[in-house]
C-alpha cells in the first residue's frame, strides 16, 4: 500500500516537473 502511494507521489512529482519546465 505504502509502495503504491510513494509511486503515485513520484509520478505526480515528475509530472509537475515536466509541466513546470
Beta strands, then each sheet from edge to edge (+ up, - down):
end
